[in-house]
């Protein structure tokens, strides 16, 4: 009889452990906020003053580059708009334009993604000053089974990807993946 009790006690412990949330990670907001860097999917407006043929909208492609007339493809991934502006001006200065003045601004940010227990999971366009709460609202709100305390964000900064819990008022950045967990009881 004793081995049977031990078996049920261990089974109960495993079930209770399975209902607990995973390892505690630091909140995503604890990671240092860095300046916005460009990545695949961002749509940019590049203005080269006095050069209407070069001024246009460009999208950062899958390889992380934009393709411009005269200078060809130029790396944009991981750069801020100001850094990209300097890189474009440097390339134009190499035999095309004597003193180029270049401005880069973001026309449209890359989308964010929301998964799990929301009405309509999927990909959505990013809007400035978005929080987890507004992202959930865009996705149709929490489902009846949603665990509002089990929201996590995966965020890529530079070469690293961070994943951690996110309170409802956590700012969302372009490219973030928000995951809303399911409650069991």
C-alpha positions as CSV (number, residue, x, y, z in Angstrom):
1,X,0.0,0.0,0.0
2,X,2.9,2.3,0.8
3,X,4.4,2.3,-2.8
4,X,0.9,3.2,-4.2
5,X,0.7,6.3,-1.9
6,X,4.2,7.3,-2.9
7,X,3.2,6.9,-6.6
8,X,0.1,9.1,-6.2
9,X,2.0,11.7,-4.1
10,X,4.6,12.0,-6.9
11,X,1.9,12.1,-9.6
12,X,0.2,14.9,-7.7
13,X,3.5,16.8,-7.3
14,X,4.1,16.6,-11.0
15,X,0.6,17.8,-11.9
16,X,0.9,20.8,-9.5
17,X,4.4,21.6,-10.9
18,X,3.0,21.5,-14.4
19,X,0.4,24.1,-13.6
20,X,3.0,26.5,-12.4
21,X,4.4,29.1,-14.7
22,X,7.9,28.6,-16.2
23,X,11.1,30.0,-14.9
24,X,10.9,33.6,-13.8
25,X,12.6,35.9,-16.3
26,X,13.3,39.6,-15.8
27,X,10.6,41.8,-17.4
28,X,11.3,43.0,-20.9
29,X,11.2,46.6,-19.7
30,X,14.3,45.8,-17.6
31,X,16.4,45.6,-20.7
32,X,18.0,48.8,-21.6
33,X,16.0,50.9,-24.0
34,X,18.1,51.6,-27.0
35,X,17.6,53.9,-30.0
36,X,15.3,52.5,-32.7
37,X,17.3,50.5,-35.2
38,X,16.1,49.6,-38.7
39,X,15.2,46.0,-39.8
40,X,13.4,44.1,-42.4
41,X,10.0,45.5,-43.2
42,X,10.6,49.1,-42.3
43,X,9.6,51.5,-45.0
44,X,11.8,54.6,-45.2
45,X,11.7,58.0,-46.9
46,X,15.1,58.9,-48.1
47,X,15.5,62.6,-49.2
48,X,18.6,63.7,-51.0
49,X,18.3,67.5,-51.2
50,X,18.4,68.8,-54.8
51,X,18.3,65.3,-56.3
52,X,14.7,64.4,-57.1
53,X,15.8,61.2,-58.9
54,X,17.3,59.8,-55.6
55,X,14.5,61.0,-53.3
56,X,12.1,58.2,-52.8
57,X,10.5,55.6,-50.5
58,X,12.5,52.4,-49.9
59,X,11.7,49.3,-48.0
60,X,14.3,47.4,-46.0
61,X,14.4,44.0,-47.7
62,X,14.9,40.5,-46.3
63,X,18.7,40.9,-46.4
64,X,18.5,44.1,-44.4
65,X,19.4,46.4,-47.3
66,X,17.8,49.2,-49.3
67,X,18.5,49.5,-53.0
68,X,19.0,53.1,-54.3
69,X,19.9,54.3,-57.8
70,X,23.6,55.1,-58.4
71,X,24.9,53.5,-55.2
72,X,23.0,50.2,-55.3
73,X,22.3,48.2,-52.1
74,X,23.3,49.7,-48.8
75,X,23.0,48.0,-45.4
76,X,20.3,49.4,-43.2
77,X,19.7,46.6,-40.7
78,X,21.0,47.5,-37.2
79,X,21.5,51.2,-38.1
80,X,19.5,54.1,-36.8
81,X,18.0,56.4,-39.4
82,X,20.7,59.0,-38.7
83,X,23.5,56.4,-39.2
84,X,21.9,55.3,-42.5
85,X,21.7,58.9,-43.6
86,X,25.4,59.2,-43.0
87,X,26.2,56.0,-44.8
88,X,24.1,57.1,-47.9
89,X,25.8,60.5,-47.9
90,X,29.3,58.8,-47.7
91,X,28.4,56.5,-50.7
92,X,27.1,59.4,-52.7
93,X,30.2,61.5,-52.0
94,X,32.3,58.7,-53.6
95,X,32.1,60.1,-57.1
96,X,28.4,61.0,-57.6
97,X,27.5,64.1,-55.7
98,X,30.0,66.7,-54.3
99,X,28.2,67.6,-51.0
100,X,25.1,65.4,-50.5
101,X,22.6,66.3,-47.8
102,X,20.6,63.2,-46.9
103,X,17.7,62.8,-44.5
104,X,16.2,59.4,-43.6
105,X,12.8,59.1,-41.9
106,X,10.6,56.2,-41.1
107,X,7.4,56.1,-43.2
108,X,6.0,52.9,-41.7
109,X,7.4,50.7,-39.0
110,X,7.7,46.9,-39.3
111,X,4.7,45.0,-37.9
112,X,4.3,43.4,-34.5
113,X,2.9,39.9,-33.8
114,X,0.5,38.7,-31.2
115,X,-0.1,35.0,-30.4
116,X,-2.1,32.9,-28.0
117,X,-5.3,33.7,-26.1
118,X,-6.6,36.8,-28.0
119,X,-9.6,36.9,-30.3
120,X,-7.6,37.4,-33.6
121,X,-3.9,36.4,-33.3
122,X,-1.7,37.5,-36.1
123,X,0.4,40.3,-37.6
124,X,-0.6,43.9,-37.1
125,X,0.9,47.3,-38.2
126,X,2.8,49.1,-35.4
127,X,1.5,52.4,-34.1
128,X,3.7,54.8,-32.1
129,X,3.4,54.7,-28.3
130,X,1.7,51.3,-28.3
131,X,1.5,49.2,-25.1
132,X,0.6,45.5,-24.5
133,X,-2.9,46.6,-23.6
134,X,-3.5,48.5,-26.9
135,X,-1.9,45.6,-28.9
136,X,-4.3,43.2,-27.3
137,X,-7.2,45.6,-28.1
138,X,-6.1,45.7,-31.7
139,X,-6.2,41.9,-31.8
140,X,-9.8,41.8,-30.6
141,X,-9.2,41.6,-26.8
142,X,-8.4,38.7,-24.5
143,X,-10.2,35.4,-25.1
144,X,-12.2,33.9,-22.2
145,X,-9.3,31.5,-21.4
146,X,-6.6,34.2,-21.4
147,X,-4.3,34.5,-18.4
148,X,-3.8,38.3,-18.3
149,X,-0.8,37.8,-16.0
150,X,1.0,35.3,-18.4
151,X,1.9,37.8,-21.2
152,X,5.4,37.6,-22.5
153,X,7.3,39.6,-25.2
154,X,10.1,38.4,-27.4
155,X,12.2,41.4,-28.5
156,X,15.3,41.5,-30.7
157,X,17.9,44.2,-29.9
158,X,20.9,44.0,-32.0
159,X,22.0,40.4,-32.3
160,X,20.2,39.3,-29.1
161,X,16.6,38.2,-28.5
162,X,15.1,38.8,-25.1
163,X,12.0,37.1,-23.9
164,X,10.3,38.0,-20.6
165,X,7.1,38.7,-18.8
166,X,5.3,41.9,-19.7
167,X,2.8,43.8,-17.6
168,X,-0.1,45.3,-19.4
169,X,1.5,48.7,-19.6
170,X,4.8,47.6,-21.2
171,X,5.6,49.5,-24.3
172,X,5.6,47.5,-27.5
173,X,8.3,48.1,-30.2
174,X,8.1,47.2,-33.9
175,X,9.0,43.6,-34.5
176,X,7.9,42.4,-31.0
177,X,6.1,39.1,-30.6
178,X,3.6,39.2,-27.8
179,X,2.3,35.9,-26.5
180,X,-0.7,35.6,-24.2
181,X,-0.9,32.5,-22.1
182,X,-3.9,30.3,-21.3
183,X,-5.2,30.0,-17.7
184,X,-6.1,26.6,-16.5
185,X,-8.7,27.4,-13.8
